[in-house]
Amino acid sequence: MKKVFVIILTWNRRELVVNCLESLKKIKTSHDIQVIVVDNASIDDTIPYLKKFYPEIKVIKNLRNLGWSGGNNIGIKYAIKNKADFIILLNNDIIVEKNCIDRLILGLEKNKPAGIASPKIYRYNTKPPIISNAGNFFNSHYYSHAKGAGEVDKGQCNKIAYTDFVAGVVCARSEVYKKCGLLDEDYFLYFEDADFCVRARKKGYLSVFIQDAVLYHMESATIGMNSPSHTYYNSRNHLLFIKKHGTFKLLIRELYLAVRLSAKKILRGSSDGKYFGLGVIDFILCRFGYRKYWK
C-alpha cells in the first residue's frame, strides 16, 4: 500500500472544489489516500464551507494567490514532509472516476522509466465522450498539442504511451520532486507542468499517458478560456519555456514572431492584442511570476 497525497488547488468557485471532493469520496483504492485542498486566497466562502462540511480534509489557506505553481508547491512540500510516495495534482474543476488513482499508480509501478503520469481526460458532461487530452506533445517550436483533443472517443487513444509532458493533472513519484525540484514559480500559471516534465526527463524520469485512468475536466472553469490572464501568461511563458529548454536561435525566431504578431493584433483592434503584447514585453524585461494588468 502506497501513501498517496491528492492536492486540489482552488481559487474561489467553491462549488467546483466541492464537486471534485465528492468524486474523490467514491474512489476505490488499495492505497492510503490523503486529500489536501490548497486555497489561493479565495474571497468567497470556500474555506468556512470546507471546514464545516469536510472537517476530515486538510485545508491550507494561502494569504495571497500564488498561482498554479506556487500554490501547488505549498501542497507538494506538505506531502513530502509527511512521507508521500506519490503526489497527484488536480485542478478544482476535475471529476475523478472511481478507479483513476489506482490505475495511475499501477501505471507508474509497471513502467519503471516513468516518474510522471497523466490520465485520459474527457470534457465534462459530453455524450458520447469527447477527449480533452490523451497525452501532450511539442512540435519543433515548443507549441503543444494534446492527442485526441476534441475527438469523440472511438478507442483511438487506448494504448499506454510515453509523452513529452503532462498537463493540468500531474501524478508523480515524490522522489521526482526531491531530485528535480518543485514547480518553477517564475511561470505562475501555464507551462510550469511542462517545464517540470522536461527537467525530470533530463534526470531520467519519463512522462507516460495511462489510457485506462479516466477523469473529466470542465476546461478553464476557474480562470476562463481566452481571458486576459490566459492570453498574457501563455504569451510570456511560451518564450520563457524556450529560453530555458530551447536553442538561442529558436528563441530569437519566436521572439521576433511574437513581437510581430502582437503588433498585428493591436493594429487590428483584437481584444487580446494588449495582453499578448504585455506578455512579450514582460518577457523581454525579465518580469516573471505574478503580474496583473486586468481587473
C-alpha positions as CSV (number, residue, x, y, z in Angstrom):
1,M,0.0,0.0,0.0
2,K,1.4,3.4,-1.0
3,K,0.9,6.7,0.6
4,V,-0.8,9.0,-2.0
5,F,-1.4,12.7,-1.5
6,V,-4.0,14.3,-3.7
7,I,-3.6,18.1,-3.9
8,I,-6.5,20.2,-5.1
9,L,-5.6,23.8,-5.8
10,T,-8.6,26.1,-5.7
11,W,-9.3,29.8,-6.1
12,N,-12.9,30.9,-5.4
13,R,-15.6,28.9,-7.2
14,R,-16.4,26.8,-4.1
15,E,-18.9,24.6,-6.0
16,L,-16.1,23.3,-8.2
17,V,-13.9,22.1,-5.4
18,V,-16.9,20.5,-3.6
19,N,-17.8,18.6,-6.8
20,C,-14.2,17.4,-7.0
21,L,-14.2,16.3,-3.4
22,E,-17.4,14.4,-3.8
23,S,-16.0,12.5,-6.7
24,L,-13.0,11.5,-4.6
25,K,-15.3,10.1,-1.9
26,K,-16.4,7.5,-4.5
27,I,-13.0,6.2,-5.5
28,K,-12.0,2.6,-5.0
29,T,-8.4,2.2,-3.9
30,S,-6.0,-0.1,-2.2
31,H,-3.8,2.8,-1.1
32,D,-3.6,5.3,1.7
33,I,-5.2,8.4,0.1
34,Q,-4.8,11.8,1.8
35,V,-6.5,14.8,0.3
36,I,-5.2,18.3,0.7
37,V,-7.0,21.5,-0.5
38,V,-4.7,24.4,-1.1
39,D,-6.7,27.6,-1.3
40,N,-5.1,30.5,-3.2
41,A,-6.6,33.3,-1.0
42,S,-10.2,32.9,-2.1
43,I,-12.6,35.7,-1.2
44,D,-15.7,33.6,-1.4
45,D,-16.9,31.1,1.3
46,T,-14.7,28.2,0.2
47,I,-12.7,28.0,3.5
48,P,-15.5,28.2,6.0
49,Y,-17.6,25.8,3.9
50,L,-14.9,23.2,3.7
51,K,-14.1,23.4,7.4
52,K,-17.8,22.9,8.2
53,F,-18.7,20.1,5.8
54,Y,-15.3,18.4,5.2
55,P,-13.5,18.5,8.5
56,E,-11.5,15.4,7.6
57,I,-9.8,17.3,4.7
58,K,-6.5,19.1,5.3
59,V,-7.0,22.7,4.1
60,I,-4.1,25.1,3.6
61,K,-5.0,28.7,3.1
62,N,-2.5,30.9,1.4
63,L,-2.5,34.6,2.3
64,R,-2.2,35.6,-1.4
65,N,-2.7,34.0,-4.8
66,L,0.5,32.1,-5.5
67,G,-0.6,30.8,-8.9
68,W,-0.7,27.2,-10.1
69,S,3.0,26.7,-9.5
70,G,3.3,28.4,-6.1
71,G,0.0,27.1,-4.8
72,N,0.8,23.6,-5.7
73,N,4.3,23.9,-4.3
74,I,2.8,24.5,-0.8
75,G,0.9,21.2,-1.1
76,I,3.9,19.3,-2.5
77,K,6.1,20.4,0.4
78,Y,3.5,19.3,2.9
79,A,3.1,15.9,1.1
80,I,6.9,15.3,1.0
81,K,7.2,16.3,4.7
82,N,4.6,13.7,5.5
83,K,6.4,11.0,3.6
84,A,4.3,10.7,0.4
85,D,5.1,8.0,-2.1
86,F,3.1,9.6,-4.8
87,I,1.7,13.1,-5.3
88,I,-1.3,13.9,-7.6
89,L,-2.1,17.5,-8.6
90,L,-5.7,18.2,-9.5
91,N,-7.4,21.4,-10.6
92,N,-10.6,22.2,-8.8
93,D,-12.7,21.7,-12.0
94,I,-11.9,17.9,-12.1
95,I,-14.3,15.0,-11.6
96,V,-12.4,11.8,-10.9
97,E,-13.6,8.3,-11.9
98,K,-13.5,5.7,-9.1
99,N,-10.5,3.7,-10.4
100,C,-8.5,6.6,-11.7
101,I,-6.0,6.9,-8.9
102,D,-5.2,3.2,-8.5
103,R,-4.7,2.9,-12.3
104,L,-2.3,5.9,-12.3
105,I,-0.2,4.4,-9.6
106,L,-0.3,1.0,-11.2
107,G,0.8,2.5,-14.5
108,L,3.8,4.1,-12.9
109,E,4.7,1.0,-11.0
110,K,4.6,-1.1,-14.2
111,N,6.6,1.5,-16.2
112,K,9.8,2.0,-14.2
113,P,11.4,4.6,-16.5
114,A,8.4,6.8,-15.9
115,G,8.3,9.1,-13.0
116,I,5.2,11.2,-14.0
117,A,1.8,10.0,-15.3
118,S,-1.3,11.6,-16.7
119,P,-4.8,10.0,-17.3
120,K,-7.2,10.1,-20.2
121,I,-9.1,13.4,-19.7
122,Y,-12.6,13.8,-21.1
123,R,-14.5,17.0,-21.5
124,Y,-17.0,17.2,-18.7
125,N,-20.6,16.1,-19.4
126,T,-20.3,15.2,-23.1
127,K,-22.1,12.2,-24.7
128,P,-20.7,10.4,-26.5
129,P,-17.5,11.2,-24.5
130,I,-15.2,13.8,-26.1
131,I,-11.5,13.6,-25.4
132,S,-9.9,16.7,-23.9
133,N,-6.4,15.2,-23.5
134,A,-4.8,11.8,-24.2
135,G,-1.1,12.8,-23.9
136,N,0.8,16.0,-24.6
137,F,3.4,16.6,-27.2
138,F,5.5,19.5,-28.5
139,N,6.3,20.5,-32.1
140,S,9.8,21.8,-33.0
141,H,8.8,25.3,-31.9
142,Y,7.5,24.2,-28.5
143,Y,3.9,24.7,-29.3
144,S,2.0,22.0,-27.6
145,H,-0.9,19.8,-28.7
146,A,-3.0,17.3,-26.9
147,K,-3.5,14.0,-28.6
148,G,-7.2,13.3,-29.4
149,A,-8.4,16.7,-28.3
150,G,-11.9,17.4,-29.4
151,E,-12.4,13.9,-30.8
152,V,-15.2,11.5,-29.9
153,D,-13.5,8.6,-28.2
154,K,-13.7,5.6,-30.5
155,G,-10.7,3.8,-29.0
156,Q,-8.1,5.7,-30.9
157,C,-6.2,6.6,-27.7
158,N,-6.4,3.3,-25.9
159,K,-2.7,2.5,-25.7
160,I,-0.3,3.5,-23.0
161,A,2.3,5.9,-24.4
162,Y,5.3,8.0,-23.4
163,T,4.7,11.7,-23.9
164,D,6.6,14.9,-24.0
165,F,4.9,16.2,-20.8
166,V,1.7,16.0,-18.8
167,A,-0.6,19.0,-18.3
168,G,-3.1,20.0,-15.7
169,V,-3.3,16.7,-13.9
170,V,0.1,15.6,-12.7
171,C,0.7,12.2,-10.9
172,A,4.4,11.9,-9.9
173,R,6.6,9.9,-7.6
174,S,7.6,12.1,-4.7
175,E,11.2,11.3,-5.5
176,V,11.0,13.2,-8.7
177,Y,10.4,16.4,-6.8
178,K,13.2,15.6,-4.4
179,K,15.7,15.1,-7.3
180,C,14.4,17.7,-9.8
181,G,12.9,20.4,-7.7
182,L,9.5,21.9,-7.3
183,L,7.4,23.7,-9.9
184,D,9.1,26.8,-11.2
185,E,7.2,29.8,-9.8
186,D,8.5,32.2,-12.5
187,Y,5.7,30.8,-14.6
188,F,2.9,31.5,-12.1
189,L,0.4,30.0,-14.4
190,Y,0.8,27.8,-17.6
191,F,3.9,25.9,-18.8
192,E,5.1,25.0,-15.3
193,D,3.9,21.4,-15.6
194,A,5.7,21.1,-19.0
195,D,8.8,22.6,-17.5
196,F,8.7,20.2,-14.6
197,C,8.4,17.2,-17.0
198,V,11.3,18.4,-19.2
199,R,13.5,18.9,-16.1
200,A,12.5,15.4,-14.9
201,R,13.4,13.9,-18.3
202,K,16.9,15.3,-18.0
203,K,17.2,13.4,-14.8
204,G,16.0,10.1,-16.4
205,Y,12.2,10.3,-15.5
206,L,9.9,9.8,-18.4
207,S,6.3,11.0,-18.7
208,V,3.6,8.5,-19.5
209,F,-0.1,8.5,-20.6
210,I,-2.2,5.9,-18.8
211,Q,-5.1,5.1,-21.0
212,D,-7.4,3.3,-18.5
213,A,-7.2,6.1,-15.9
214,V,-10.0,8.4,-16.6
215,L,-11.3,11.7,-15.3
216,Y,-13.4,14.7,-16.5
217,H,-12.3,18.3,-16.9
218,M,-14.5,21.4,-17.2
219,E,-11.7,23.2,-19.1
220,S,-10.7,26.6,-17.7
221,A,-13.7,26.8,-15.4
222,T,-11.8,28.9,-12.9
223,I,-9.8,31.4,-15.0
224,G,-11.8,31.3,-18.3
225,M,-10.6,30.3,-21.7
226,N,-9.1,33.3,-23.7
227,S,-9.4,35.6,-20.7
228,P,-6.7,38.4,-20.4
229,S,-4.7,36.4,-17.8
230,H,-4.9,33.3,-20.0
231,T,-3.6,35.3,-23.0
232,Y,-0.9,37.1,-21.1
233,Y,0.6,34.1,-19.2
234,N,0.6,31.9,-22.3
235,S,2.3,34.6,-24.4
236,R,5.0,35.3,-21.8
237,N,5.6,31.8,-20.6
238,H,6.0,30.2,-24.0
239,L,9.0,32.4,-24.5
240,L,10.3,31.7,-21.0
241,F,10.0,27.9,-21.7
242,I,12.0,28.3,-24.9
243,K,14.6,30.3,-23.1
244,K,15.1,27.5,-20.5
245,H,14.9,24.5,-22.8
246,G,15.3,25.5,-26.4
247,T,18.1,26.9,-28.5
248,F,19.1,30.5,-28.7
249,K,18.3,30.5,-32.4
250,L,14.8,29.3,-31.8
251,L,14.3,31.9,-29.0
252,I,15.2,34.8,-31.3
253,R,12.9,33.5,-34.0
254,E,10.0,33.0,-31.7
255,L,10.5,36.4,-30.0
256,Y,10.6,38.1,-33.4
257,L,7.4,36.3,-34.4
258,A,5.7,37.2,-31.1
259,V,6.6,40.9,-31.4
260,R,5.2,40.9,-35.0
261,L,2.0,39.1,-34.0
262,S,1.3,41.3,-31.1
263,A,1.7,44.4,-33.3
264,K,-0.7,42.9,-35.8
265,K,-3.2,42.1,-33.1
266,I,-3.1,45.6,-31.7
267,L,-3.4,47.3,-35.1
268,R,-6.4,45.2,-35.9
269,G,-8.0,46.0,-32.6
270,S,-8.0,42.4,-31.5
271,S,-9.4,42.1,-27.9
272,D,-6.4,40.0,-26.8
273,G,-3.7,42.1,-28.5
274,K,-2.9,44.2,-25.5
275,Y,-2.4,41.3,-23.2
276,F,-0.5,39.2,-25.7
277,G,1.8,42.2,-26.2
278,L,2.3,42.8,-22.5
279,G,3.4,39.2,-22.1
280,V,6.0,39.7,-24.8
281,I,7.2,42.9,-23.1
282,D,7.5,41.4,-19.7
283,F,9.5,38.5,-21.1
284,I,11.9,41.0,-22.6
285,L,12.2,42.9,-19.4
286,C,12.5,39.6,-17.4
287,R,9.4,40.3,-15.3
288,F,8.2,36.9,-14.3
289,G,5.9,35.4,-11.6
290,Y,2.7,37.2,-10.8
291,R,1.7,40.1,-12.9
292,K,-1.7,41.8,-13.2
293,Y,-2.9,44.2,-15.8
294,W,-6.6,43.3,-15.7
295,K,-9.5,43.7,-13.2
